[in-house]
Every structure is written in C-alpha cells, then in structure tokens.
C-alpha cells in the first residue's frame, strides 16, 4: 500500500511529550501522528521508498515542503525508539547508508 504524500501546508501541527522527548505531532484525517524522520528534499525518493516499506506495518503519512520531507507514523503504533526494529526494518539512517553504498559500488 502506498502512503499518502501531502503538503505540510495541509496538516495541523502541534508539539507534545512522547518517548522521553518533545516531539512534532500532527492531526490529519481524524488520526494523530508523530514525526519519525525528516530529510532534505534531495533525498525524498529514498524517504518515499522507506515509507512504502513501513506502510505495510503501520499507518503513516509522508509530508513535503520546499526544503524537506518527513515520515509521520500514527500514534497508535510503536514508539519512535523501537519502531524500525519492531517491524523488522533497519533504521532510516541504516537504510539510507546502504542505498548510498550500493550507488557507490555501481559507479566503480
């Protein structure tokens, strides 16, 4: 299932205490979400790819603005610190590093 991709202008953001820190949250279509990852707009394809993998495990939304893109996960799901391991996927940082290594290997 493909996650929805929306403009950050169309969300209702808020801040809240969660998982031991102040987090970014949003309200969208009768659901509450927290921001799991944010990357520069130049890495939006990798973020979308990762988001598609996560979408089969949790309700999520991808947002974009002129500078960056984010993955938002439903607050009904796992905590931010355990989300990747709980669904059997590497963290986004590991996913991104692996993709960049594969590109470098293909260029040599």
Steps between C-alpha positions, in 0.01 A plus 500: 500500500634844410495762776336835427738785415371841606626855528592613851271795435205258525574361847422621850835484692548500877771414757463234770698292749559146371766231537698718742523810276299786357381375161340649191147378455225558248133438454390376158175329398385413852835349597789621717858449376854567617795591279729199471760628248572819307747533212603765250279515189792361296447163675125484453514194273683298770256621766204402281654157437549447874149631570354246259673220692371633833146549369436126502564500878341822621276790407720781375505817293782666307516878493706739293579870490752701299799387711429155645285189517379306803353165599220527756384187684168452675514545876305174528813308391844433644714754683751694293800335664384145423306546177754380242611194693142411593399470134822324394649786298830684546487856630463764229864600552614140437263473202637825352863399562442164330343668197786749469753214526318309224515807273873541572559129424317533167711799399831314543 
